[in-house]
Amino acid sequence: MQILFTTFPNPDQITNPLNLKMIPKRLLNPPLPPPSSTTVNPFHVSASASISHTPYSLSDAVSLFHLTIHDPNSPPSEPECNSLIDNLRKARHYDVVVSVYRKMVSARVSPWFTSLCALTESFVSTHYPSFAFGVLGLMIKRGFPIQVYSMNLVLKGFSRSGQCDKAMGLFSQMKKNSDYVVPDIFTYNTLISGLCKAKRLVEARDLFEAMKVGENKPNLVTYGVLIDCLCKNGEVCEGLVLLEEMEREGLKADVFLYSSLISFFCSKGDVERGRELFDDMLRKKVSPNVVTYSCLMHGLSKIGRWREASDMLKDMTARGIRPDVVTYSVLADGLCKNGRAEDAIKVLDLMEQKGEEPSTLTYNVVVNGLCKEDRVEDALRILEMMAKKGKKPDVVTYNTMMKGLCRAGKVDEAMDLWKLLVSDKFHMKPDVFTFNYLIRGLCKEGRLRDALRVHSTMVEMGFPGNIVTYNVLIEGYLSVRKLIKALELWKYAVDSGFSPDSMTYRVFINGLCKMQMLSIAKGLLIKMKDSGIRPTVVDYNALMASLCREDSLEQARSLFQEMRDVNHDIDVVSFNIIIDGTLKAGDIKHAKELLSDMLNMDLIPDAVTFSVLISRFSKLGLLDEAMSLYEKMVSSGHVPGVSVFDSLLKGYGLKGETEKIISLLHQMADKDVVLDSKLTSTILACLCQMSRDLDVEKILPNFSQHSEHTSKGTSIKCHEFFMKLNDVHPELKLFVAQ
């Protein structure tokens, strides 16, 4: 009786699919199929042709098979059909294997053992492990032996697809029928690998321990899989302990294991540990490969040590290891991330010199780097270079250009690019990111109407967008105070199946705060929490800042306390806002307590913290404390801004402390502070108060005349201003060295 393709048993319905003890031993090792006929026809020549021959031979054989399989006069023979399946397996044409097998058995041509093995491999490779399991049942029914190789294939299929329970169940059957199918080292390694990928580390360790006391001792692959899994699971120490155990057992780590460890440490930013392992492998005479170097170069580049990454490239070349396109791409990416796009372009030139063709990914890395440096014209030249070399930019390339143009404010050029991408004749179509970048760029430039037109085209082309699209458009409406339109768009997004995310609420809360609709903003924060979305510190900060501006300090304090109560990650900005509001209300004691709390939380005051404190203390007449904070600010490496000097000068001006003012003016000159109109007015007011003999009228016209012929907001450098004053009034002693 023929076993057809449609009769594959379902493994879920088989309680003991491999009841090998019930099969006579003589059937476990049957004689091989009869040799093929010596009669040769064109089909047989094609089917049995070597894979190394012209590829058309196998294709022609398949075509001939389909033409003749149901031909009653000259059907292909059993050896020919089985030979064809075996050759298809060798060529990894797994889908065709299944198709040919189906027709073969429907024509009542008996499959050989090799064909069933090929079918098992094909189902595993095409991610149908349950069907592969069913083929094992066919083997048993046809009297073929179940070899451990076939069992391992099915185990691999279950493990790779995450069906570890089925894999372990099959393994259990193997152990029960160990007289016929004995698990080998590949069986254990396949299971441990599958368990590790499924993050079932405890079971993997148990199996590993069982191997130690059994016949199949752990080998290099076993240790490598477990060590890699432990490291990825955060159990780095355990992984390194296992590495030492492995070496005690006489197993030497190979380049693949070292590369895996180096890759892990570098990906976590621990490049030094990666370098230590690299040096260790060199000491142990383990030659690194291109992957080892690429991992290290990537890690070094990520933390800004691009010079060392470049040295690694020279080192690998000196060792005779040819860098591949990945290596060069990693180096270019590192350079771009460190603001050295110009050097990344040189990497492209180096690749050309070495005969290594840059990939589209390599070009995308350089284009992205140039766009981040606002060198959009240079990025366009890279696109031209790609075209000349026959490399078609992909959607990532064009999205990067779109983002770069919008970032540089060149939205008209971005619109031109978009029109090209949506045209029928262009070789590729945009995706949702393309539209989102353009819509964001247009909204940023205040061109909301154009952004809405782009969105309309997006929907017409079958792109529904995503929640990001609607967040950007909602923000655009709120920026022009069109709350009703923003709410309508929110409703449309929800009706379209999109759920508001944290950014949706953030956009609304920020917009409402800017429109002084604080009650609605607070209500939205409550709705956000009720919807199961945890507000971020940014959301709280926006609302607290608005409440402080509206002199609603108690409500702001309530929000601040709420953040602390629910263990939110309060940041420096949160403290800056509440300290400023507290000092604005004149509550110096509480402000100092807040500053103390901030320091106790290991939050380091930033420039804004110092500026807020200095400004408020100066206005309250606490100049000694303000000056002390100024000195701490400078010693902490922060550069005092214009507002700091303005506050201190006004405070000392009111006190009439001439020496303090002169000292500050000297410091401003040394720091090359750029003056705005407000600070200039403060300086002149202080100078007028300092000396009654000062001919203010003679100075002010010159300054005012200069201001009249410059655009609004144009500033004059502090030392230039002092030079003019010094020329007219040397008695002020404001001399600045030239």
SVG drawing of the C-alpha trace seen along z (x, -y; Angstrom):
<svg xmlns="http://www.w3.org/2000/svg" viewBox="-14 -115 65 124">
<polyline fill="none" stroke="black" stroke-width="0.4" points="0.0,0.0 1.3,-3.4 1.7,-6.0 0.6,-9.3 1.6,-12.8 -1.9,-13.5 -1.6,-10.7 1.2,-12.3 0.4,-11.6 -0.3,-14.5 2.3,-14.3 -0.1,-15.9 -2.4,-12.9 0.4,-10.2 1.0,-9.2 4.1,-7.1 5.0,-7.8 8.3,-6.0 7.4,-2.7 10.6,-1.2 10.4,1.9 7.3,3.1 9.2,3.1 11.1,6.3 14.9,5.7 15.2,7.0 13.1,4.0 15.4,1.5 18.2,2.3 16.5,3.3 18.5,3.8 19.2,0.7 16.9,-0.1 17.8,1.6 20.4,-0.1 19.1,-2.3 18.6,-0.8 21.4,-0.9 19.0,-2.2 19.7,-5.9 17.2,-8.4 17.4,-12.2 15.4,-12.5 17.8,-10.3 20.8,-12.3 19.2,-15.5 18.0,-14.2 21.3,-12.6 23.5,-15.4 26.0,-16.8 25.1,-20.1 28.4,-21.4 27.1,-21.2 25.2,-23.9 22.3,-25.0 19.9,-24.5 20.2,-20.7 18.4,-20.5 15.7,-23.0 15.2,-21.1 15.0,-17.8 12.2,-19.3 10.3,-20.5 10.7,-17.1 9.5,-15.4 6.3,-17.4 5.7,-16.7 6.2,-13.0 5.1,-11.9 1.6,-11.1 2.6,-9.9 1.5,-6.3 3.9,-5.6 7.2,-6.9 6.9,-7.8 10.1,-8.5 11.4,-5.5 11.6,-5.0 15.4,-5.6 15.1,-8.7 12.4,-10.3 14.3,-9.6 17.6,-10.8 15.9,-14.0 14.7,-14.6 18.1,-13.9 19.7,-16.4 17.1,-19.0 17.9,-18.5 21.6,-19.1 20.7,-22.3 18.5,-23.3 15.4,-23.7 13.3,-22.6 9.9,-23.8 10.5,-21.9 11.4,-18.8 8.0,-18.8 6.3,-19.4 8.1,-16.6 7.5,-14.2 3.8,-14.9 3.5,-14.2 5.8,-11.2 3.7,-9.4 0.5,-10.3 1.8,-8.5 2.5,-5.5 6.2,-5.8 7.8,-4.4 10.0,-6.9 13.4,-5.6 14.9,-6.2 17.0,-9.0 13.9,-10.8 12.2,-10.6 15.3,-12.0 15.3,-14.8 11.6,-15.4 12.4,-15.6 15.2,-18.1 12.9,-20.2 10.2,-20.5 12.6,-21.5 14.3,-24.1 10.9,-25.6 9.8,-25.8 7.3,-22.9 8.8,-20.7 5.5,-18.9 5.4,-17.7 9.0,-16.5 7.9,-14.6 5.2,-13.0 7.8,-11.8 9.5,-9.8 6.2,-7.9 6.3,-7.2 9.8,-5.8 8.7,-3.4 5.6,-2.3 7.8,-1.7 10.3,0.3 13.1,-2.1 15.5,-2.6 15.1,-5.8 18.6,-7.2 19.8,-9.7 20.5,-12.1 16.8,-12.3 15.8,-12.6 18.3,-15.4 16.8,-17.2 13.3,-17.1 14.7,-18.2 16.4,-21.1 13.1,-22.0 11.1,-22.0 13.9,-23.9 14.3,-26.5 10.6,-27.2 10.4,-27.6 8.5,-24.3 10.9,-23.1 8.2,-21.0 7.8,-18.9 11.5,-18.6 12.0,-17.4 9.1,-15.0 10.8,-13.5 14.1,-13.3 12.4,-11.4 11.1,-8.9 14.6,-8.5 16.0,-7.7 13.2,-5.1 14.1,-3.4 17.8,-3.8 18.3,-0.3 17.4,-1.6 18.1,-5.3 20.8,-6.5 21.1,-10.3 24.5,-11.7 26.3,-14.9 24.4,-16.7 21.2,-15.7 22.2,-17.3 23.7,-20.4 20.5,-20.9 18.3,-20.7 20.5,-23.0 20.7,-25.5 16.9,-25.5 16.3,-25.8 18.8,-28.7 17.0,-30.6 13.7,-30.1 15.4,-31.5 14.8,-28.2 18.2,-28.4 17.4,-26.2 16.5,-23.2 19.5,-23.9 21.7,-23.7 20.1,-20.5 20.7,-18.9 24.3,-20.1 24.8,-18.5 23.3,-15.3 25.8,-15.3 28.7,-15.5 27.7,-12.2 26.7,-10.5 28.4,-9.1 28.1,-12.3 30.4,-14.8 29.9,-18.5 32.1,-19.7 33.2,-23.1 29.8,-23.8 28.0,-22.9 30.0,-25.3 29.9,-28.0 26.1,-27.9 25.7,-28.0 28.3,-30.7 26.6,-32.9 23.2,-32.3 24.4,-33.1 26.0,-36.4 23.0,-37.5 20.9,-36.7 23.1,-39.0 24.9,-36.2 28.3,-37.2 30.2,-35.9 28.6,-32.5 29.5,-32.5 33.2,-33.3 33.2,-30.6 32.0,-28.1 34.7,-29.3 37.3,-28.5 35.7,-25.1 35.8,-24.4 39.5,-25.1 40.1,-22.8 38.4,-20.0 41.1,-20.5 38.8,-22.3 40.3,-25.4 38.1,-28.3 38.1,-28.9 37.8,-32.2 34.0,-31.8 33.6,-31.6 36.0,-34.5 34.2,-36.6 30.9,-35.9 32.2,-37.1 33.9,-40.1 30.7,-41.0 28.7,-40.7 31.0,-43.0 31.3,-45.5 27.6,-45.7 27.2,-46.5 29.8,-49.2 32.4,-47.3 35.0,-47.6 37.9,-47.2 36.7,-43.7 36.4,-43.0 40.0,-44.2 41.2,-41.9 39.6,-38.9 41.1,-39.9 44.6,-40.1 43.9,-36.8 43.1,-35.0 46.3,-36.4 48.3,-35.1 46.8,-31.7 47.6,-31.7 43.9,-31.9 43.9,-33.9 41.1,-36.5 39.0,-36.7 37.2,-39.5 34.2,-39.2 36.4,-39.6 37.9,-42.8 34.5,-44.1 33.0,-43.6 35.8,-45.5 35.8,-48.3 32.1,-48.7 32.5,-48.9 35.3,-51.4 33.5,-53.6 30.3,-53.6 32.2,-55.2 34.1,-57.7 37.4,-55.9 37.5,-56.0 41.3,-56.4 41.7,-53.0 39.1,-51.6 41.2,-52.8 44.3,-51.3 42.4,-48.0 41.8,-48.2 45.5,-48.6 46.3,-45.7 43.9,-43.3 45.4,-44.2 48.9,-43.6 47.8,-40.1 46.7,-39.3 43.0,-39.5 41.0,-41.1 38.4,-43.6 35.0,-43.0 32.2,-45.4 30.9,-45.0 34.2,-46.0 34.4,-49.1 30.7,-50.0 31.3,-49.6 34.3,-52.0 32.3,-54.5 29.4,-54.3 31.7,-55.0 33.3,-58.0 29.9,-59.4 28.6,-59.0 31.5,-61.0 30.9,-63.9 33.6,-62.9 31.6,-62.3 34.5,-63.7 36.7,-60.8 33.8,-58.4 33.9,-59.6 37.6,-58.7 36.6,-55.1 34.6,-54.9 37.7,-55.9 39.8,-53.3 37.3,-50.6 37.6,-51.5 41.4,-51.3 41.2,-47.9 38.7,-46.5 35.8,-46.2 32.5,-47.4 30.5,-49.5 27.1,-48.1 23.9,-50.2 24.2,-50.0 27.7,-51.6 26.4,-54.5 23.4,-54.9 25.7,-55.2 27.7,-58.0 24.6,-59.8 23.1,-59.7 26.4,-61.1 26.5,-64.0 22.8,-64.8 23.4,-64.9 26.1,-67.5 23.7,-69.5 25.8,-68.7 22.8,-67.9 24.5,-68.9 27.4,-66.5 24.9,-63.8 23.2,-64.3 26.6,-63.9 27.0,-60.5 23.7,-59.6 25.0,-60.6 28.1,-58.5 25.8,-55.5 24.0,-56.0 27.3,-56.1 28.4,-52.9 25.1,-51.2 24.0,-51.0 20.3,-51.8 19.5,-53.7 16.8,-52.0 14.0,-53.5 16.3,-53.9 18.6,-56.1 15.7,-58.3 14.2,-58.5 17.6,-59.6 17.8,-62.3 14.2,-63.3 15.0,-63.6 18.2,-65.5 16.5,-68.0 13.7,-68.7 16.2,-69.0 18.1,-71.6 14.9,-73.5 15.0,-72.7 11.4,-71.6 10.9,-72.7 13.7,-70.4 12.1,-67.7 8.8,-68.2 10.6,-67.8 12.1,-64.5 8.7,-63.4 7.0,-64.2 9.7,-62.1 9.1,-59.1 5.4,-59.1 5.6,-59.4 4.6,-56.3 7.8,-56.0 10.1,-55.9 11.8,-52.6 10.6,-52.5 7.8,-53.7 7.9,-55.6 7.0,-54.1 5.3,-55.5 8.6,-56.9 9.0,-58.9 5.7,-60.6 6.3,-61.1 9.6,-62.9 8.1,-65.2 5.0,-65.9 7.1,-66.7 9.4,-69.0 6.5,-70.9 4.8,-71.3 8.1,-72.5 8.2,-75.2 4.6,-76.2 3.3,-74.8 0.5,-72.9 -1.7,-73.1 1.0,-71.5 1.5,-68.8 -2.2,-68.0 -2.1,-67.7 0.8,-65.2 -1.2,-63.2 -4.2,-63.2 -2.0,-61.8 -0.6,-59.3 -4.0,-57.9 -5.0,-57.9 -1.9,-55.8 -3.0,-53.2 -0.7,-54.2 -2.9,-54.6 0.1,-56.0 0.7,-55.3 0.2,-57.0 3.4,-59.0 1.8,-60.6 -1.2,-61.7 1.0,-62.9 2.9,-65.2 -0.2,-66.6 -1.9,-67.1 1.2,-69.0 1.0,-71.1 -2.6,-72.1 -1.9,-72.9 1.1,-75.1 -1.4,-77.4 -3.9,-77.1 -6.4,-75.0 -7.5,-72.8 -10.8,-71.7 -9.0,-70.5 -6.5,-68.7 -9.2,-66.9 -11.0,-66.0 -7.8,-64.5 -7.4,-62.5 -10.9,-61.1 -10.2,-60.2 -7.0,-58.4 -8.8,-56.4 -11.6,-55.6 -9.0,-54.4 -7.7,-51.8 -4.8,-53.7 -4.4,-53.8 -3.0,-57.1 0.4,-56.5 2.5,-58.4 3.6,-60.9 0.0,-61.7 -0.7,-62.7 2.6,-64.6 1.9,-66.6 -1.5,-67.5 -0.3,-68.4 2.5,-70.6 0.1,-72.3 -2.5,-72.9 0.1,-74.3 1.3,-76.8 -2.3,-77.8 -2.7,-78.3 -5.4,-75.7 -4.0,-74.1 -7.2,-72.6 -7.7,-70.6 -4.0,-69.7 -4.4,-68.3 -7.5,-66.4 -5.6,-64.9 -2.8,-63.8 -5.5,-62.0 -7.0,-60.4 -3.5,-59.3 -3.0,-57.4 -6.5,-56.0 -5.7,-54.6 -2.9,-52.6 -0.2,-54.9 2.4,-55.9 3.2,-59.7 6.9,-60.4 8.9,-63.0 8.7,-65.2 4.9,-65.3 5.0,-66.2 7.7,-68.8 5.7,-70.6 2.6,-70.9 4.7,-71.9 6.5,-74.6 3.2,-76.1 1.6,-76.0 4.7,-77.9 4.4,-80.5 0.8,-80.9 1.8,-81.3 0.0,-78.1 2.8,-76.9 0.8,-74.6 -0.6,-72.7 2.9,-72.3 4.2,-71.1 1.4,-68.6 2.5,-67.2 6.1,-67.1 5.2,-65.2 3.0,-62.8 6.1,-62.1 8.1,-61.2 5.3,-59.1 5.0,-56.9 8.8,-56.5 9.0,-58.5 12.5,-59.2 12.6,-62.8 15.4,-64.6 17.3,-67.8 14.8,-69.7 12.0,-68.8 14.0,-70.3 14.9,-73.3 11.3,-74.1 10.1,-73.6 13.1,-75.4 12.5,-78.4 8.8,-78.5 9.6,-78.3 12.1,-81.1 9.8,-83.2 7.3,-82.9 10.0,-84.0 10.2,-80.7 14.0,-80.6 14.0,-77.9 12.0,-75.4 14.1,-76.1 17.3,-75.3 15.7,-72.1 14.8,-71.1 18.4,-71.7 19.6,-69.5 17.1,-66.8 18.4,-67.0 22.0,-66.5 21.0,-63.6 19.4,-61.9 22.8,-62.2 21.4,-64.6 24.1,-67.0 23.0,-70.6 23.3,-71.8 23.9,-75.3 20.1,-76.0 20.1,-75.1 22.9,-77.5 21.3,-80.2 17.9,-79.9 19.5,-80.1 21.8,-83.0 19.1,-85.0 16.6,-84.5 19.1,-85.1 20.3,-88.3 16.8,-89.6 16.2,-88.8 19.4,-90.8 21.2,-87.6 24.3,-88.6 26.9,-86.7 25.0,-83.4 24.5,-84.3 28.2,-85.0 29.1,-81.8 26.9,-79.8 28.5,-81.7 31.9,-80.5 30.6,-76.9 29.1,-77.1 32.4,-78.1 34.4,-75.5 31.9,-72.8 32.8,-73.6 29.6,-75.4 29.7,-78.5 27.6,-81.3 25.1,-82.7 24.0,-86.3 21.2,-86.0 23.6,-85.2 25.8,-88.2 22.7,-90.4 21.3,-89.3 24.6,-89.8 25.2,-93.2 21.8,-94.4 22.1,-93.2 25.5,-94.8 24.3,-98.0 21.5,-98.4 24.0,-98.0 26.5,-100.4 29.4,-97.9 31.7,-99.3 34.5,-96.9 32.3,-93.9 30.8,-95.3 34.3,-96.0 35.4,-92.5 32.4,-91.0 33.0,-93.1 36.6,-91.9 35.4,-88.3 32.8,-88.8 35.6,-90.2 37.8,-87.2 34.9,-84.8 34.2,-86.6 30.5,-87.0 28.3,-88.1 26.0,-90.9 22.3,-91.3 20.4,-94.5 19.2,-93.7 22.7,-93.0 24.1,-96.1 21.5,-98.3 22.3,-96.7 26.0,-97.4 25.4,-101.0 23.1,-101.5 25.8,-100.2 28.5,-102.5 26.2,-105.5 25.8,-104.7 29.5,-104.1 30.8,-107.5 28.9,-110.8 31.7,-112.3 31.1,-109.7 30.0,-111.4 27.2,-108.9 25.8,-111.0 29.1,-110.8 29.1,-107.0 25.5,-106.2 25.1,-107.9 28.0,-105.9 26.4,-102.6 22.9,-103.6 24.1,-104.6 25.7,-101.2 22.5,-99.5 20.3,-101.5 22.2,-100.2 22.0,-96.6 19.1,-94.1 17.1,-93.4 18.8,-90.9 22.3,-91.5 24.8,-91.4 28.2,-92.9 31.0,-91.0 31.8,-92.1 35.5,-92.9 34.7,-95.1 32.2,-97.1 34.8,-97.5 37.5,-98.6 35.2,-101.5 34.5,-102.4 38.1,-102.2 39.2,-104.5 36.8,-107.2 37.1,-106.7 40.5,-105.1 39.7,-105.9 37.2,-103.0 40.2,-100.6 38.3,-98.3 41.4,-97.7 41.3,-94.5 44.5,-93.2 44.6,-93.4"/>
</svg>
